[in-house]
Amino acid sequence: MCGITGWIDFSRDLELERPTVEAMTRSLHRRGPDAEGIWLSSHVALGHRRLAVVDPEGGAQPMRARRRGLDAPVVLTYSGELYNFRELRTQLAGLGHHFHTSSDTEVVLHAYLEWGAAFVDRLSGMYAFAIWDAWREELLLVRDRLGIKPLYYHPYSEGLLFGSEPKAILANPLFTARTSERKLPILFNPRLAMPWETPFTGMRQVQPGHLVRIDRSGVHETPYWRLVSREHHDDHATTVRRVREILEDTVVHQLVADVPLCTLLSGGLDSSAITALASIHRPEGLRSYSVDFEGADADFRGTTLRPERDTPFALAAARHLGVDHTQVILDPAALAEIVPTTLAARDMPSLGQFDTSMYLLFQRIRERSTVALSGEAGDEVFGGYPWFFDHATVFGDTFPWLGNAPRLTDCLAPDVRARVRPEEDEKDRYLTLKARVPRLTGETGLQARMREVLYLSMQGPLLYLLDRKDRMSMALGLEVRVPFCDHTLVEYMWNVPWKMKVADGREKSLLRSAVGDLLPRQLLNRRKSGYPATFSSAHARAVRGALDTLLKNGSSPLDGLLDRDRVREFADGRTEMMTMADNLHLLLPLIEVDRWLRTYDVTLTA
């Protein structure tokens, strides 16, 4: 895993811009602590920071090759892991290609030389990369199908800047950090962001499963992958067997690494399934990790999304599977100290305790491992969230994961609400994504609605979780792999009928059946419980204090935008919400948006 950046501009000589390109590249040093490379030409500059996971001695980047009979180079800057690179390498060797390293980077480069841009259809993995084809005078940006790896870009009249993280674009003086009031809904709730959207004015994301072409005619973004709805003809037993085959094959491919590897093991069904399969195929010395908080025995308060603590189940799973398990116990009072670090990792408003605790967990993991396997996306793929099983929420005419919970935009001052119109904004986002759902002719009722619900959950909410995991891990040079995001598994599960997904009347029935021989009943029957939150009174006091300071501080960029009485009303109340730990969790973005605006000197316009 690595950090990539670059610049294309047909109106200037970029060979004269080395200091700026170096600054863009070095801004990503935490993503790639092992090596740095830069390639410059008249109109294109590419930068790369490397975290060596496969073939540490080879694979230096940007990597160059030439088309047969042509002097014009093809240059690649690549971040990610290609899990089928060995199969592709064998196929390409049979077609006459010669390789000088054992890296997947070289396979990507030769695949492009052989098949052109259509080669993306053959890739299996998590990746974000850029290829400059000098003969075509075309730059190609590509992001993996599920959006596991990030890729941002800033188009402007003469060219385009891009980077794995916003910081690479921010390092170029051509870009100015600005946002606007109309972006307040996604600043206050990042799950609402569309797949291409960022809080920065003029900065976009390459959408999952898309490629962006930049040439002298402009910027053109097109999809290369979409979910396709079709009839599912396998019976229940065949479906269970097929899920197990795909998942096990995926885990085997994702265990390939030339560096120490571990798993994240919360004791939930998803992480326990991944760890169980990993322990079969890497039986010697597999490590696993979980996180909890000091004082959790006394402080913990069960909620709909977090009905119980992870610790007892994580320990039970580790004992059953015989893995070398480490509990990372965090001091809740120390979480606030890490927020500036997690903000620097994100370049966007931090998620507070959920960023800081994950960062500290990954910091401990990085002491002994460079790669970790995670159970992220199991709920989106197999149907695990509690709101999937609440009839009123499922059939509500909005995002199911929002339900009837309060919106933070309710805390905007009346004149700001009148300008932003958050209810209309939310409805527009919902209808826009709903219109994208791949439908199956003849599907009606609950099955048709659950196809919509699952699709919506795989947009903003899943990208939000994947982005958090990428930023907090890569800030420490840790690569986190997500087997449940394998596109073959996602495509197969997409067309399994909802009634089969919940065949035993519970969430994730198919996954439970597929790994039923690997886990004890205690783990198989565990209810869905989200990533741990602290309910420490010390942490709550710190959040309340920060809110109070924000409301009293007339110099805040949010001053004049908020209804102070409404914020205080929320802070003093206790509302039952499916997705939020408590009311302070709901209000936390106010603190973090204020911090982001000030730290990054972001201009907020009406």
C-alpha positions in Angstrom: 0.0 0.0 0.0 1.3 3.4 -0.9 0.5 7.1 -1.5 0.2 8.5 -5.0 0.0 12.0 -6.4 0.4 13.8 -9.7 -0.3 16.8 -11.9 -1.2 17.2 -15.6 -1.2 20.5 -17.3 -0.9 21.0 -21.1 -0.3 24.7 -20.7 2.9 24.7 -18.7 6.3 22.9 -18.4 6.0 20.7 -15.3 9.7 19.8 -15.5 10.2 23.3 -13.9 7.8 22.4 -11.0 9.9 19.8 -9.2 9.8 21.6 -5.8 6.0 21.6 -5.9 5.8 18.0 -7.0 8.2 17.0 -4.2 6.0 18.8 -1.7 2.9 17.0 -3.0 4.7 13.7 -2.8 6.2 14.2 0.6 2.9 15.2 2.1 2.0 11.4 1.8 5.1 10.1 3.6 3.0 8.4 6.3 1.2 6.3 3.7 4.5 5.2 2.2 7.4 5.4 4.7 9.7 3.0 2.8 10.6 4.9 -0.4 9.9 7.9 -2.6 9.9 8.4 -6.3 9.1 11.2 -8.8 8.8 11.2 -12.5 8.6 14.5 -14.5 7.9 15.3 -18.2 6.8 18.4 -20.0 3.1 18.2 -19.1 2.8 15.4 -16.6 4.4 14.9 -13.1 3.8 11.7 -11.0 4.8 11.1 -7.4 4.9 8.0 -5.2 5.5 7.1 -1.6 5.9 3.3 -1.0 4.9 0.9 1.8 6.6 -2.3 0.7 4.3 -5.3 1.3 5.0 -7.6 -1.7 8.6 -7.8 -3.2 10.2 -5.2 -0.9 13.4 -5.2 -3.1 11.6 -4.6 -6.4 8.5 -2.6 -7.3 10.1 0.9 -7.1 7.8 3.6 -8.5 6.7 5.5 -10.6 7.3 2.5 -12.9 8.0 2.9 -16.6 7.7 0.7 -19.7 7.6 1.3 -23.4 5.2 0.1 -26.1 6.8 -2.2 -28.7 8.2 -0.1 -31.5 7.5 3.2 -29.8 9.7 5.5 -27.9 6.9 7.1 -25.8 6.8 5.8 -22.2 3.9 4.4 -20.2 4.3 5.4 -16.6 2.4 4.1 -13.5 2.1 5.3 -10.0 0.1 2.7 -8.0 -1.4 2.2 -4.6 -3.0 -1.1 -3.5 -2.9 -4.8 -3.6 -3.8 -6.9 -6.7 -4.8 -10.3 -5.3 -4.9 -12.0 -8.7 -1.5 -10.7 -9.9 0.1 -14.1 -10.0 -2.6 -15.4 -12.3 -2.4 -12.3 -14.5 1.4 -12.5 -14.6 1.2 -16.1 -15.8 -1.3 -15.1 -18.5 0.8 -12.1 -19.6 4.0 -14.2 -19.7 2.3 -16.5 -22.0 1.5 -13.6 -24.3 5.2 -12.7 -24.5 5.7 -10.2 -21.6 8.9 -10.3 -19.6 9.0 -9.3 -15.9 11.9 -7.9 -13.9 10.3 -7.9 -10.4 7.9 -10.0 -8.4 5.6 -7.0 -7.7 2.0 -6.6 -8.6 2.8 -3.1 -9.8 4.7 -4.5 -12.8 1.7 -6.8 -13.6 -0.6 -3.8 -13.6 1.7 -1.9 -16.0 2.0 -4.8 -18.4 -1.7 -5.6 -18.3 -2.3 -2.0 -19.5 0.2 -2.5 -22.3 -1.5 -5.6 -23.4 -5.2 -4.8 -23.1 -5.4 -1.0 -22.8 -7.9 0.6 -20.4 -10.1 -2.5 -20.6 -7.6 -4.3 -18.4 -9.3 -2.9 -15.3 -12.1 -5.5 -15.9 -9.5 -8.2 -15.1 -8.3 -6.8 -11.8 -9.2 -8.2 -8.4 -8.1 -6.3 -5.4 -8.1 -2.9 -3.7 -6.3 -0.1 -5.6 -6.1 3.4 -6.8 -3.6 4.4 -9.5 -2.7 6.7 -12.4 -1.2 5.7 -15.8 0.3 8.2 -18.1 0.4 7.1 -21.8 2.7 9.5 -23.6 1.8 8.1 -27.0 -1.9 8.7 -26.4 -1.2 11.9 -24.4 -3.7 10.5 -21.9 -3.7 10.2 -18.1 -5.9 7.5 -16.6 -7.1 7.5 -13.0 -8.6 4.3 -11.7 -10.3 3.4 -8.3 -11.3 -0.1 -7.2 -14.8 -1.3 -7.5 -15.9 -0.8 -3.8 -13.9 2.3 -3.1 -11.6 0.7 -0.5 -8.7 2.9 -1.6 -9.2 6.7 -1.9 -8.3 8.9 -4.9 -9.1 12.6 -5.0 -8.7 15.1 -7.9 -9.0 18.8 -8.6 -9.9 19.6 -12.2 -9.1 23.1 -13.4 -9.2 24.8 -16.8 -5.7 23.9 -17.9 -5.3 20.5 -16.2 -5.8 18.4 -13.0 -4.2 17.6 -9.7 -4.7 14.3 -7.9 -3.7 12.4 -4.8 -4.4 9.6 -2.4 -5.4 12.2 0.1 -6.5 15.8 0.0 -3.2 16.9 1.5 -1.4 16.2 -1.7 -3.7 18.5 -3.6 -3.5 21.1 -0.8 0.3 21.1 -1.1 -0.1 22.7 -4.6 -0.6 26.5 -4.6 -3.1 26.2 -7.4 -5.6 24.8 -5.0 -7.3 27.0 -2.3 -9.1 25.4 0.6 -12.7 26.5 0.4 -16.1 25.1 1.4 -19.7 26.5 1.4 -22.8 26.5 3.4 -24.4 24.1 1.0 -21.8 21.5 2.1 -22.8 21.7 5.8 -25.1 18.6 5.5 -22.2 16.4 4.6 -19.8 18.1 7.0 -22.3 17.4 9.8 -23.0 13.8 8.5 -20.4 12.4 6.1 -22.6 9.4 5.4 -24.7 11.7 3.3 -21.9 12.5 0.9 -22.4 11.3 -2.7 -19.7 8.9 -4.0 -17.9 11.7 -5.8 -18.3 14.4 -3.2 -15.9 16.1 -0.7 -16.3 19.0 1.7 -13.7 21.0 -0.3 -15.1 23.2 -3.1 -13.5 22.1 -6.4 -12.2 18.7 -5.2 -13.8 15.4 -6.1 -13.3 11.7 -5.5 -12.9 9.2 -8.3 -16.1 7.2 -7.7 -15.7 3.5 -6.9 -15.6 1.3 -10.0 -14.8 4.3 -12.2 -12.0 5.6 -14.3 -11.2 9.2 -15.2 -9.5 10.0 -18.5 -7.7 13.3 -18.9 -6.4 14.4 -22.3 -6.3 17.6 -24.3 -10.1 17.6 -24.7 -10.8 17.6 -21.0 -11.8 15.3 -18.1 -14.1 12.4 -18.7 -15.3 10.0 -15.9 -16.9 6.7 -16.8 -17.9 3.5 -14.8 -16.1 0.3 -15.6 -18.1 -1.8 -13.0 -21.7 -1.8 -11.7 -23.8 -4.2 -9.8 -26.1 -6.1 -12.1 -29.4 -7.5 -10.9 -30.4 -11.0 -12.1 -32.4 -14.0 -11.0 -30.7 -16.2 -8.3 -31.1 -19.9 -9.2 -29.1 -21.6 -6.5 -31.0 -23.3 -3.7 -30.1 -22.6 -0.1 -27.5 -25.4 0.4 -25.8 -24.5 -2.9 -25.8 -20.8 -1.9 -24.2 -21.5 1.5 -21.5 -23.7 -0.2 -20.8 -21.1 -2.8 -20.5 -18.3 -0.2 -18.0 -20.4 1.7 -16.0 -21.1 -1.4 -15.7 -17.5 -2.5 -14.9 -16.2 1.0 -12.3 -18.8 1.7 -10.6 -18.2 -1.7 -10.7 -14.5 -1.0 -9.0 -14.9 2.4 -6.4 -17.2 1.0 -5.5 -14.6 -1.7 -5.4 -11.8 0.9 -3.0 -13.7 3.2 -0.2 -13.2 0.6 2.4 -10.8 2.1 6.1 -10.7 2.5 5.7 -8.8 5.9 4.0 -9.7 9.3 0.2 -10.1 9.1 -2.6 -10.2 11.6 -6.4 -9.9 11.9 -8.8 -7.6 13.7 -10.9 -9.8 16.0 -13.8 -8.2 17.8 -15.6 -11.4 18.5 -18.4 -10.5 16.1 -19.5 -12.9 13.4 -17.7 -11.1 10.6 -14.2 -10.7 12.2 -14.5 -14.2 13.7 -15.2 -15.7 10.3 -12.2 -14.0 8.7 -9.9 -15.0 11.5 -11.1 -18.6 11.5 -10.4 -18.9 7.8 -7.1 -17.2 8.1 -6.1 -19.5 10.9 -6.7 -22.5 8.7 -4.4 -21.3 6.0 -1.9 -19.6 8.2 -1.9 -21.9 11.3 1.4 -20.9 12.7 1.6 -17.7 14.7 -1.4 -15.8 13.5 -1.9 -12.7 15.6 -5.2 -10.9 16.3 -6.3 -7.7 18.0 -9.3 -6.1 19.7 -9.9 -2.8 21.4 -11.7 -1.7 24.6 -11.6 1.1 27.2 -10.5 1.4 30.8 -13.5 1.4 33.1 -15.8 -0.2 30.5 -17.1 -2.7 33.0 -18.7 0.2 34.9 -19.2 2.7 32.1 -20.7 0.6 29.3 -24.3 1.4 28.3 -26.0 -0.9 25.7 -27.6 0.7 22.7 -29.4 -0.7 19.6 -26.2 -0.7 17.6 -23.9 -1.6 20.5 -25.9 -4.0 22.7 -22.9 -5.5 24.4 -19.2 -5.2 24.8 -16.7 -7.0 22.4 -14.2 -8.1 25.0 -15.8 -11.4 26.3 -16.5 -12.5 22.7 -13.1 -11.5 21.3 -11.3 -13.5 24.0 -13.6 -16.5 23.5 -12.9 -16.4 19.7 -9.2 -16.2 20.3 -9.2 -19.2 22.6 -11.3 -21.2 20.2 -9.2 -20.4 17.2 -5.8 -20.6 19.0 -4.5 -17.3 17.8 -2.1 -15.0 19.6 -4.5 -12.3 20.7 -3.8 -8.8 22.1 -6.4 -6.7 23.9 -5.6 -3.0 23.4 -7.1 -1.2 26.4 -7.3 2.6 26.0 -7.7 5.4 28.5 -10.8 7.4 27.4 -9.4 10.6 28.9 -6.4 10.4 26.4 -8.5 10.2 23.3 -8.8 14.0 22.9 -5.0 14.3 22.8 -4.9 12.3 19.5 -7.6 14.4 17.6 -5.0 16.7 16.0 -3.2 13.6 14.7 -6.3 12.0 13.3 -7.4 15.3 11.7 -4.0 15.5 10.0 -4.6 11.9 8.7 -8.0 12.8 7.3 -7.6 16.4 6.1 -11.3 16.5 6.8 -13.3 16.7 10.1 -12.3 14.0 12.5 -14.9 11.5 13.8 -13.7 12.1 17.3 -13.4 9.1 19.6 -14.1 6.7 16.7 -11.0 8.0 14.8 -8.8 8.4 17.8 -9.5 4.9 19.3 -8.9 3.3 15.9 -5.7 5.2 15.4 -4.4 4.1 18.8 -5.5 0.5 18.1 -3.6 0.5 14.8 -0.6 2.1 16.5 -0.3 -0.9 18.7 -0.8 -3.3 15.8 1.9 -1.6 13.7 4.5 -2.4 16.4 4.3 -6.1 15.2 2.4 -6.2 11.9 2.3 -4.4 8.6 -0.9 -6.0 7.2 -4.2 -6.7 8.9 -7.4 -8.4 7.7 -10.7 -6.8 8.8 -14.3 -7.9 8.8 -15.5 -4.5 7.4 -18.5 -4.6 5.0 -20.0 -7.9 6.3 -23.1 -6.1 7.4 -23.6 -4.4 4.1 -23.1 -7.5 2.1 -24.9 -10.1 4.2 -27.5 -7.8 5.9 -26.5 -7.2 9.5 -27.6 -3.8 10.7 -30.5 -3.5 13.1 -32.4 -1.1 10.8 -32.7 -3.8 8.2 -35.2 -5.5 10.5 -37.3 -2.5 11.5 -40.3 -2.3 9.2 -41.0 1.4 9.7 -37.4 2.3 9.1 -37.0 0.1 6.1 -40.1 1.5 4.4 -39.4 5.1 5.5 -38.9 7.5 2.5 -35.3 8.3 3.3 -32.0 6.7 4.1 -32.8 3.8 6.4 -29.7 4.4 8.5 -31.1 7.9 9.3 -34.6 6.8 10.2 -36.4 9.2 12.5 -33.3 10.3 14.4 -32.7 14.0 14.9 -30.5 15.7 12.2 -27.6 17.8 13.3 -28.7 20.4 10.7 -31.6 21.0 13.1 -29.0 23.0 15.1 -28.5 25.5 12.3 -29.7 29.1 12.8 -33.1 29.7 11.1 -31.7 32.0 8.4 -29.0 29.4 7.6 -31.5 26.6 7.4 -33.6 28.7 5.0 -30.6 29.0 2.7 -29.3 25.5 3.0 -32.7 23.8 3.0 -31.3 20.5 4.6 -34.6 18.6 4.3 -34.6 19.2 0.5 -30.9 18.4 0.3 -31.4 15.1 2.1 -34.3 14.1 -0.1 -32.5 15.0 -3.3 -29.5 12.9 -2.2 -31.8 10.0 -1.3 -33.7 10.1 -4.6 -30.5 10.5 -6.7 -29.0 7.3 -5.2 -32.3 5.5 -5.2 -32.6 6.1 -8.9 -29.2 4.3 -9.4 -30.4 1.0 -7.8 -30.0 -1.8 -10.4 -33.5 -3.2 -10.4 -34.9 -6.6 -11.3 -38.0 -6.8 -13.5 -40.9 -8.1 -11.6 -39.4 -7.6 -8.1 -41.9 -6.1 -5.6 -42.6 -5.6 -2.0 -40.0 -6.4 0.7 -37.5 -7.9 -1.8 -37.5 -4.9 -4.0 -37.2 -2.5 -1.0 -34.4 -4.5 0.5 -32.5 -4.3 -2.7 -32.7 -0.5 -2.4 -31.8 -0.5 1.3 -28.7 -2.7 0.7 -27.6 -0.5 -2.2 -28.0 2.7 -0.2 -26.0 1.1 2.6 -23.2 0.3 0.2 -22.9 4.0 -0.8 -22.3 6.7 1.9 -22.2 4.5 5.0 -19.8 1.9 3.6 -17.5 4.5 2.0 -17.5 6.3 5.3 -16.3 3.2 7.2 -13.7 2.3 4.5 -12.4 5.8 4.4 -12.0 5.8 8.2 -10.1 2.5 8.2 -7.9 3.6 5.3 -6.9 7.0 6.9 -6.3 5.7 10.4 -4.3 2.7 9.2 -2.3 4.4 6.5 -1.3 7.3 8.8 0.8 4.6 10.5 1.9 2.7 7.5 -0.5 -0.2 8.2 -2.3 -1.9 5.3 -5.8 -3.1 6.2 -7.4 -5.6 3.8 -11.2 -6.2 3.7 -12.2 -9.7 2.3 -15.9 -8.9 2.4 -15.3 -6.3 -0.3 -14.2 -8.9 -2.8 -16.2 -8.0 -5.9 -17.0 -11.6 -6.7 -18.6 -12.1 -3.3 -20.4 -8.8 -3.5 -21.8 -9.6 -7.0 -23.0 -13.1 -5.9 -24.6 -11.9 -2.6 -26.2 -8.9 -4.4 -28.6 -11.3 -6.2 -29.4 -13.7 -3.3 -33.0 -13.0 -2.3 -33.5 -11.2 1.1 -35.6 -14.2 2.4 -32.6 -16.4 1.9 -30.2 -13.9 3.4 -32.3 -14.1 6.6 -33.4 -17.8 6.3 -33.2 -18.5 10.0 -35.0 -15.3 10.9 -31.8 -13.4 11.9 -29.3 -11.1 10.4 -26.5 -12.6 8.2 -28.0 -16.1 8.1 -26.0 -17.1 5.1 -22.6 -16.1 6.6 -23.5 -17.9 9.9 -24.3 -21.1 7.9 -21.2 -20.8 5.7 -18.8 -20.8 8.7 -21.0 -22.8 11.1 -18.4 -25.6 11.3 -15.6 -23.1 12.3 -17.1 -21.2 15.2 -18.8 -22.1 18.5 -22.5 -21.3 19.1 -21.6 -18.4 21.4 -20.0 -16.5 18.5 -22.4 -17.7 15.7 -25.4 -16.5 17.7 -23.9 -13.1 18.8 -26.0 -10.1 17.9 -24.6 -7.3 15.7 -22.5 -4.9 17.8 -20.8 -1.9 16.2 -17.3 -0.7 16.7 -16.7 0.1 20.4 -17.6 3.5 21.9 -16.6 4.8 25.2 -19.3 6.0 27.6 -16.8 7.3 30.1 -17.9 10.3 32.1 -14.4 11.9 31.6 -14.8 11.7 27.8 -18.4 13.1 28.0 -17.1 16.0 30.1 -14.4 16.7 27.6 -17.0 16.8 24.7 -19.4 19.0 26.7 -16.5 21.4 27.6 -15.5 21.7 23.9 -19.1 22.3 22.9 -19.4 25.0 25.6 -16.2 26.7 24.4 -17.4 26.6 20.8 -20.8 28.2 21.7 -19.2 30.9 23.8 -16.3 31.6 21.3 -17.3 34.4 19.0 -14.3 33.8 16.8 -15.4 30.3 15.7 -16.0 30.0 11.9 -19.4 28.5 12.8 -20.3 31.6 14.8 -23.6 32.9 13.6 -24.4 29.6 11.8 -25.8 27.7 14.8 -28.9 28.0 17.0 -27.1 27.9 20.4 -30.2 27.1 22.3 -31.0 24.1 20.1 -27.4 22.8 20.5 -27.7 23.1 24.3 -31.1 21.3 24.2 -29.6 18.4 22.3 -26.5 18.3 24.6 -28.7 18.1 27.7 -31.1 15.5 26.3 -31.1 11.8 25.8 -32.5 10.5 22.5 -32.7 6.9 21.5 -31.0 6.5 18.1 -30.1 3.4 16.2 -26.8 4.7 14.8 -25.6 7.1 17.5 -24.1 6.2 20.8 -25.7 9.2 22.5 -26.6 12.8 22.0 -23.0 14.0 22.4 -22.1 11.6 19.6 -24.6 13.4 17.4 -23.2 16.8 18.3 -19.5 15.8 18.0 -19.2 17.0 14.3 -19.8 20.6 15.4 -16.5 20.5 17.4 -14.6 18.7 14.6 -15.9 20.9 11.8 -14.9 24.0 13.7 -11.5 22.5 14.3 -11.1 21.6 10.6 -12.1 25.0 9.4 -9.6 26.7 11.7 -6.7 24.2 11.3 -6.8 24.1 7.5 -7.8 27.8 7.2 -10.8 26.8 5.1 -12.8 29.7 3.7 -16.5 29.2 4.4 -18.7 30.9 1.8 -22.5 31.3 1.7 
